[in-house]
Amino acid sequence: MPWCVRKCPYCDFNSHQLKSAAPDASYIDALIRDFDLELPRLQGRRIDTVFFGGGTPSLFQPEDFSRLLGAMRQRIAFADEVEITLEANPGTIERGRFAGYRDAGINRVSLGAQTFAPRALEVLGRIHTADDTHRAVAELRAAKLDNFNLDLMYALPQQRLEDALEDVRTACALGPAHISYYQLTLEPGTVFHARPPEMPDEDTAWQIQTAGQRLLADAGYVQYEVSAYARSGKRCRHNLNYWLFGDYVGIGAGAHGKLSLALPQCILRTVKPKQPREYQEQVRRAGSGNVGRGNVGGADGGGARAGIGESSLIAAADLPFEFMLNALRLNEGFTVRDYRRRTGLEMVSVEGKLAEGEARGLLTSRADAWRPTELGRRFLNDLQASFLA
């Protein structure tokens, strides 16, 4: 759901400034048609999790989500304990809106707090205040949506250690079920990359990270992934599926998907057009002709076509790296069963590189599982790159 009130200077997501008071509801029609086009590739499957990301999905009305989720449930089975997450900006939440989202079927919210420092919020281009975040949390509690995440960034422009730790203390005091704690990076194509602000040096950023992690642990938030911390039983199931190289269908402008059609030779990646107008036009035209390029459909990866946008197969030689790029982000790593089930490959395909990582002190093994060591987590990019074909 790719619209925002304003584009933040650090953001490299597919987001577009909204030119009207609210997104056009016709976009929901396009999402439903997009899902219909994907259905031939989803036979025999069910929906375990849904994640409404953006952009700012909370710009859409509760009835929009009710209509979309209702249409999906008519077309495919949902798990009894389905997790349905909505990303929300504290500055776009009207009183009572979360109760409407809950009634529409949303049972988890990810709230983009980022920081509670007024000056830092201004520098980051955020449209909300710290008070907005506190009010949004109160609204979540009133709606009985206690399963919520707070996004929190650190190593912000000119940020001092104590400023960063105060952010962590404030976030913990709000009592979310989950906290995403991640470092601000200057991504290509963003305003901050073109005109970099004054950033903390590497040593300061490291001090902030480790001190913040200690505070989170003391408050009962267990780190299970590079930037994810959760209370018991509150890990994000949707993101865990990504990190264990599971399948997901991407719907909407710029959405990415991954589907295993016939292991190991047919794992498909899909991407929809980034521009909302082009996306909606392709959806509209899909019924009258073949608009996708390189599409593969059907359980056997044969000639049946489905979906719009671009699609490509992951080469078998690239599967070890693709799997490790995700799974090694998890503190607990992965099991041999995970690797075989998600890639269709045997462990012989990575035994040499796993042994090399263990010899370097970056990996450790136990029974039928592998996980990064503390050193491996610190040098995760190097560890992941070692699995490149």
Long-range contacts (C-beta under 8 A, 24 or more apart in sequence): 1-27, 1-52, 1-53, 1-54, 1-55, 1-56, 1-57, 1-59, 1-60, 1-252, 2-54, 2-55, 2-252, 2-253, 2-254, 2-274, 2-276, 3-54, 3-55, 3-56, 3-59, 3-276, 4-54, 4-55, 4-56, 4-59, 4-89, 5-56, 5-59, 5-89, 5-91, 5-92, 5-127, 6-125, 6-127, 7-125, 8-124, 8-125, 8-126, 9-124, 9-125, 9-190, 9-191, 9-192, 10-124, 10-125, 10-184, 10-186, 10-187, 10-190, 10-191, 10-192, 11-190, 12-187, 12-188, 12-189, 12-190, 13-54, 13-55, 14-55, 14-253, 14-254, 14-274, 15-54, 15-55, 15-56, 16-55, 16-275, 16-276, 18-59, 22-59, 22-60, 22-61, 23-59, 23-60, 25-61, 25-64, 26-280, 27-276, 27-280, 28-60, 28-64, 28-67, 28-68, 30-279, 30-280, 30-283, 30-284, 31-68, 31-251, 31-252, 32-67, 32-68, 32-71, 32-72, 33-283, 33-284, 33-286, 34-251, 34-252, 34-272, 34-283, 34-307, 34-308, 35-71, 35-72, 35-75, 35-249, 35-251, 36-75, 37-283, 37-286, 37-306, 37-307, 37-308, 38-249, 38-251, 38-257, 38-306, 38-307, 39-75, 39-76, 39-306, 40-297, 40-298, 40-304, 40-306, 41-249, 41-259, 41-261, 41-268, 41-297, 41-298, 41-306, 41-307, 42-76, 42-249, 42-259, 43-299, 44-299, 45-76, 45-247, 46-76, 46-77, 46-78, 46-79, 47-72, 47-76, 47-77, 47-78, 47-79, 47-82, 48-79, 48-82, 48-83, 48-237, 48-241, 49-82, 49-83, 49-84, 49-85, 49-237, 49-238, 49-241, 50-82, 50-83, 50-84, 50-85, 50-238, 51-85, 51-87, 51-238, 52-84, 52-85, 52-86, 52-87, 52-106, 53-87, 54-87, 55-87, 56-87, 56-88, 56-89, 56-92, 57-86, 57-87, 57-88, 58-86, 58-87, 58-88, 58-89, 58-92, 58-93, 58-97, 58-101, 59-89, 59-92, 61-100, 62-97, 62-100, 62-101, 62-103, 62-104, 63-100, 63-104, 65-101, 65-104, 65-105, 65-106, 66-103, 66-104, 66-105, 69-104, 69-105, 82-107, 83-107, 83-108, 83-236, 83-237, 83-238, 84-108, 85-109, 85-110, 85-149, 85-236, 85-238, 86-110, 87-112, 88-112, 88-136, 89-127, 89-128, 90-128, 90-132, 90-133, 90-135, 90-136, 91-126, 91-127, 91-128, 91-129, 91-132, 92-127, 92-128, 93-132, 93-135, 93-136, 93-139, 95-139, 96-139, 97-139, 98-136, 98-139, 98-140, 98-142, 98-143, 98-145, 99-142, 99-143, 101-143, 101-145, 102-143, 102-144, 102-145, 106-145, 107-145, 107-147, 108-145, 108-147, 108-148, 108-149, 108-236, 109-140, 109-145, 109-147, 109-148, 109-149, 110-148, 110-149, 110-151, 110-180, 111-136, 111-137, 111-140, 111-148, 111-149, 111-150, 111-151, 111-176, 112-151, 113-150, 113-151, 113-152, 113-171, 114-151, 114-152, 114-153, 115-152, 115-153, 115-156, 115-167, 116-166, 116-167, 116-170, 116-171, 117-156, 117-159, 117-163, 117-166, 117-167, 120-156, 120-157, 120-159, 120-163, 123-156, 123-157, 123-158, 123-197, 124-153, 124-156, 130-170, 133-174, 134-174, 137-174, 137-176, 146-177, 147-177, 147-178, 147-234, 148-176, 148-177, 148-178, 149-176, 149-177, 149-178, 149-179, 149-180, 149-236, 150-174, 150-176, 150-178, 150-179, 150-180, 151-180, 151-182, 152-179, 152-180, 152-181, 152-182, 153-182, 153-183, 153-184, 154-181, 154-182, 154-183, 154-184, 154-205, 154-208, 154-209, 154-212, 155-183, 155-184, 155-199, 155-200, 155-204, 155-205, 155-208, 155-209, 156-184, 156-200, 157-184, 157-197, 157-198, 157-199, 158-197, 158-198, 158-199, 158-200, 159-200, 159-208, 161-204, 161-207, 161-208, 161-211, 164-208, 164-211, 164-212, 165-208, 165-211, 165-212, 165-215, 168-212, 168-215, 168-216, 169-215, 172-215, 172-216, 172-219, 172-221, 177-230, 177-231, 177-234, 178-221, 178-228, 178-229, 178-230, 178-231, 178-234, 178-235, 178-236, 179-216, 179-221, 179-228, 179-229, 179-230, 180-227, 180-228, 180-229, 181-212, 181-213, 181-216, 181-227, 181-229, 182-226, 182-227, 183-209, 223-331, 224-330, 224-331, 224-332, 225-329, 225-330, 225-331, 226-329, 226-377, 226-380, 240-330, 242-326, 243-326, 243-327, 243-329, 243-330, 244-326, 244-327, 244-330, 244-334, 244-338, 244-342, 245-322, 245-323, 245-326, 245-327, 245-338, 245-342, 245-343, 246-342, 252-279, 253-278, 253-279, 253-280, 254-279, 260-342, 260-344, 261-296, 261-298, 261-299, 261-300, 261-301, 262-299, 262-300, 262-301, 263-343, 263-344, 264-316, 264-319, 264-343, 264-344, 264-345, 265-301, 265-313, 265-316, 265-344, 266-296, 266-300, 266-301, 266-313, 267-313, 267-314, 267-319, 267-343, 268-296, 268-301, 268-311, 268-312, 268-313, 268-314, 269-311, 269-312, 269-313, 269-314, 270-307, 270-309, 270-310, 270-311, 271-309, 271-310, 271-311, 272-308, 272-309, 273-308, 273-309, 279-308, 279-309, 282-308, 282-309, 283-308, 315-389, 316-345, 317-389, 318-389, 319-343, 319-344, 319-345, 319-349, 320-345, 320-349, 320-350, 320-353, 320-387, 320-389, 321-384, 321-387, 321-388, 321-389, 324-350, 324-383, 324-384, 324-387, 325-384, 325-387, 328-372, 328-376, 328-380, 328-383, 328-384, 329-380, 330-371, 331-371, 331-372, 331-377, 332-369, 332-371, 333-363, 333-369, 333-370, 333-371, 333-372, 334-369, 334-370, 334-371, 335-368, 335-369, 336-368, 336-369, 337-368, 350-387, 353-386, 353-387, 356-386, 357-383, 357-386
